Amino acid sequence: MKTKIEDWDESFLDLEDYQVERAANNAAIDAIRRARRFGSKYVIWENDRVKEVPPEETGPYEKALLESVERISAKIAELQAQKPNALELNDKPDKLS
């Protein structure tokens, strides 16, 4: 059996998926800032390899992550503004009279 791998897009992601993505990006930003503060290397996976980034070279990575968080936050706000559809779960029970 051969595995079929397809490029994916964001069309199937929901609000919780974006919230998880934002949390992961915020954790990476925190790791970069801690590495910089303590003078240690920031370790990432890039180009199919582990890469150690010196603290003074983390700026472009932090900038890209901050831009990603901004984009994801805008998408979250957009999704939260939409009316729920019939396929979404209602997390709040109906009030009893």
C-alpha positions as a Python dict, from the first residue, in 0.01 Angstrom:
ca = {
    (1, 'M'): (0, 0, 0),
    (2, 'K'): (135, 339, -96),
    (3, 'T'): (63, 643, 117),
    (4, 'K'): (-85, 933, -71),
    (5, 'I'): (34, 1269, 61),
    (6, 'E'): (-145, 1579, -52),
    (7, 'D'): (-74, 1944, 13),
    (8, 'W'): (-330, 2080, 254),
    (9, 'D'): (-489, 2416, 295),
    (10, 'E'): (-667, 2579, 584),
    (11, 'S'): (-1017, 2506, 453),
    (12, 'F'): (-1077, 2226, 703),
    (13, 'L'): (-943, 2401, 1014),
    (14, 'D'): (-1182, 2519, 1282),
    (15, 'L'): (-1158, 2769, 1566),
    (16, 'E'): (-990, 2527, 1806),
    (17, 'D'): (-729, 2434, 1545),
    (18, 'Y'): (-633, 2800, 1507),
    (19, 'Q'): (-623, 2847, 1885),
    (20, 'V'): (-383, 2553, 1917),
    (21, 'E'): (-168, 2690, 1634),
    (22, 'R'): (-154, 3030, 1804),
    (23, 'A'): (-58, 2871, 2137),
    (24, 'A'): (224, 2678, 1969),
    (25, 'N'): (352, 2995, 1802),
    (26, 'N'): (337, 3185, 2131),
    (27, 'A'): (533, 2903, 2299),
    (28, 'A'): (802, 2929, 2029),
    (29, 'I'): (820, 3307, 2079),
    (30, 'D'): (861, 3252, 2452),
    (31, 'A'): (1140, 2999, 2386),
    (32, 'I'): (1322, 3245, 2161),
    (33, 'R'): (1299, 3520, 2422),
    (34, 'R'): (1420, 3289, 2698),
    (35, 'A'): (1713, 3174, 2484),
    (36, 'R'): (1804, 3535, 2418),
    (37, 'R'): (1772, 3633, 2785),
    (38, 'F'): (1988, 3345, 2907),
    (39, 'G'): (2236, 3357, 2618),
    (40, 'S'): (2160, 3004, 2504),
    (41, 'K'): (2092, 2871, 2157),
    (42, 'Y'): (1741, 2837, 2016),
    (43, 'V'): (1698, 2489, 1870),
    (44, 'I'): (1463, 2434, 1575),
    (45, 'W'): (1393, 2184, 1299),
    (46, 'E'): (1470, 2346, 964),
    (47, 'N'): (1539, 2195, 620),
    (48, 'D'): (1499, 1842, 759),
    (49, 'R'): (1773, 1902, 1016),
    (50, 'V'): (1814, 2021, 1372),
    (51, 'K'): (1951, 2373, 1373),
    (52, 'E'): (2097, 2566, 1666),
    (53, 'V'): (2041, 2939, 1632),
    (54, 'P'): (2261, 3172, 1841),
    (55, 'P'): (2060, 3417, 2055),
    (56, 'E'): (2168, 3719, 1850),
    (57, 'E'): (2035, 3557, 1529),
    (58, 'T'): (1682, 3477, 1649),
    (59, 'G'): (1529, 3807, 1531),
    (60, 'P'): (1400, 3685, 1192),
    (61, 'Y'): (1245, 3377, 1352),
    (62, 'E'): (1073, 3586, 1618),
    (63, 'K'): (948, 3833, 1358),
    (64, 'A'): (800, 3553, 1144),
    (65, 'L'): (630, 3399, 1446),
    (66, 'L'): (486, 3734, 1558),
    (67, 'E'): (344, 3788, 1208),
    (68, 'S'): (197, 3439, 1215),
    (69, 'V'): (34, 3502, 1555),
    (70, 'E'): (-114, 3825, 1421),
    (71, 'R'): (-257, 3647, 1115),
    (72, 'I'): (-393, 3359, 1323),
    (73, 'S'): (-547, 3598, 1578),
    (74, 'A'): (-727, 3779, 1295),
    (75, 'K'): (-860, 3445, 1166),
    (76, 'I'): (-974, 3350, 1519),
    (77, 'A'): (-1158, 3681, 1554),
    (78, 'E'): (-1321, 3624, 1215),
    (79, 'L'): (-1437, 3276, 1313),
    (80, 'Q'): (-1565, 3393, 1651),
    (81, 'A'): (-1771, 3664, 1482),
    (82, 'Q'): (-1949, 3413, 1260),
    (83, 'K'): (-2281, 3270, 1367),
    (84, 'P'): (-2252, 2906, 1468),
    (85, 'N'): (-2367, 2660, 1205),
    (86, 'A'): (-2565, 2343, 1257),
    (87, 'L'): (-2254, 2124, 1258),
    (88, 'E'): (-2089, 2299, 1552),
    (89, 'L'): (-2141, 2179, 1904),
    (90, 'N'): (-2324, 2401, 2145),
    (91, 'D'): (-2096, 2418, 2447),
    (92, 'K'): (-2351, 2609, 2654),
    (93, 'P'): (-2657, 2417, 2771),
    (94, 'D'): (-2998, 2576, 2736),
    (95, 'K'): (-3114, 2763, 3044),
    (96, 'L'): (-3378, 2587, 3245),
    (97, 'S'): (-3692, 2790, 3312),
}
